[in-house]
Amino acid sequence: MFITFEGIEGTGKTTQIQRVREHFEAQGREVFLTLEPGGSRVGRELRKMLLHVDNSDITPITELFLYLADRAQHVARVIRPELEAGKVVLCDRFADSTVVYQGYGRELDVDLLRQLNEVAVDGLWPDLTVVLDIDPETGLERANSRNAENGISREEGRFEAEHITFHRRIREGYLTWAAMNRDRIKVVDATPDPDTVFERVLSIIESRQA
């Protein structure tokens, strides 16, 4: 099973992914956790370029192709082999991030992004995508606090530094994209406490397994 988690900055994806991992491991399943960008050896180098605040001059097209390169390598060298080994793969961001961030956020052509992602994923789309939804102001406050605590405000803070209007477009983009892909993408309100959010996420996963 291949499950991805999406959402604007500060929605609590990391917390929920860890809890889902514990759930599957309690069932005796092998679980592999990964993320984008940076889920492969090559991807880790691309992540440095994509997220560092010093690289704010990256053009939208350059940004797009760096993400697609990261994804193509990630699928071929990491995700597909782990799935073929019988593991549950949980991924923090995947192709939907590119559609939303570069499409609705950077205002590139969404249909073109979908087509380019088809090439990058090589037919491997998630079985389930969970979008954690929260208002941008709250999400950014959480994300900036997290980055400050972990000392990564410069190394991985390029998107947090974007204007609030950008983040509002991202949130609306996720909701729009989810409505267009209802069978695969499920939206969960990330405003409540982590336990409540996890209960809702788990309910979705269990209904998909049934």
FENWO-V925967 format. One record per residue. N is the residue number from 0. SS is DSSP state (H for helix, E for strand, C for the rest). PSI is psi in whole degrees, -180 to 180 (NA if undefined). Layout:
((N,SS,PSI) (N,SS,PSI))
//
This chain:
((0,C,134) (1,E,113) (2,E,131) (3,E,154) (4,E,132) (5,E,169) (6,C,166) (7,C,175) (8,C,140) (9,C,19) (10,C,-11) (11,C,28) (12,H,-44) (13,H,-44) (14,H,-47) (15,H,-38) (16,H,-42) (17,H,-39) (18,H,-39) (19,H,-39) (20,H,-47) (21,H,-37) (22,H,-49) (23,H,-39) (24,H,-33) (25,H,-23) (26,C,0) (27,C,13) (28,C,146) (29,C,134) (30,E,138) (31,E,125) (32,E,137) (33,E,-180) (34,E,165) (35,C,142) (36,C,160) (37,C,15) (38,C,-6) (39,C,173) (40,H,-48) (41,H,-39) (42,H,-32) (43,H,-34) (44,H,-40) (45,H,-36) (46,H,-42) (47,H,-41) (48,H,-40) (49,H,-32) (50,H,-14) (51,C,135) (52,H,-23) (53,H,-15) (54,H,37) (55,C,-11) (56,C,2) (57,C,130) (58,C,157) (59,H,-38) (60,H,-42) (61,H,-46) (62,H,-45) (63,H,-50) (64,H,-28) (65,H,-42) (66,H,-41) (67,H,-39) (68,H,-44) (69,H,-44) (70,H,-42) (71,H,-44) (72,H,-41) (73,H,-47) (74,H,-48) (75,H,-39) (76,H,-16) (77,H,-63) (78,H,-53) (79,H,-46) (80,H,-38) (81,H,-39) (82,H,-42) (83,H,-23) (84,C,1) (85,C,14) (86,C,155) (87,E,127) (88,E,124) (89,E,123) (90,E,129) (91,E,99) (92,C,146) (93,C,-146) (94,H,-31) (95,H,-30) (96,H,-41) (97,H,-43) (98,H,-44) (99,H,-50) (100,H,-45) (101,H,-26) (102,H,-70) (103,H,-32) (104,H,-54) (105,C,-8) (106,C,36) (107,C,168) (108,C,118) (109,H,-40) (110,H,-38) (111,H,-41) (112,H,-40) (113,H,-43) (114,H,-43) (115,H,-36) (116,H,-34) (117,H,-40) (118,H,-45) (119,H,-39) (120,H,-13) (121,C,45) (122,C,-3) (123,C,92) (124,C,155) (125,C,153) (126,C,-32) (127,E,138) (128,E,126) (129,E,120) (130,E,117) (131,E,121) (132,E,135) (133,C,158) (134,C,144) (135,H,-38) (136,H,-46) (137,H,-44) (138,H,-45) (139,H,-39) (140,H,-44) (141,H,-46) (142,H,-43) (143,H,-37) (144,H,-43) (145,H,-46) (146,H,-40) (147,H,-41) (148,H,-37) (149,H,-1) (150,C,35) (151,C,23) (152,C,-32) (153,C,-42) (154,C,-35) (155,C,34) (156,C,18) (157,C,-41) (158,C,-34) (159,C,-27) (160,C,-8) (161,C,155) (162,C,152) (163,H,-29) (164,H,-33) (165,H,-46) (166,H,-32) (167,H,-39) (168,H,-37) (169,H,-47) (170,H,-48) (171,H,-35) (172,H,-44) (173,H,-44) (174,H,-39) (175,H,-47) (176,H,-39) (177,H,-40) (178,H,-26) (179,H,-12) (180,C,54) (181,C,-31) (182,C,-34) (183,C,-37) (184,E,126) (185,E,135) (186,E,133) (187,E,131) (188,E,119) (189,C,10) (190,C,-41) (191,C,-178) (192,C,158) (193,H,-34) (194,H,-44) (195,H,-43) (196,H,-43) (197,H,-40) (198,H,-41) (199,H,-40) (200,H,-45) (201,H,-38) (202,H,-40) (203,H,-44) (204,H,-44) (205,H,-36) (206,H,-30) (207,H,-32) (208,H,-25) (209,C,NA))
//
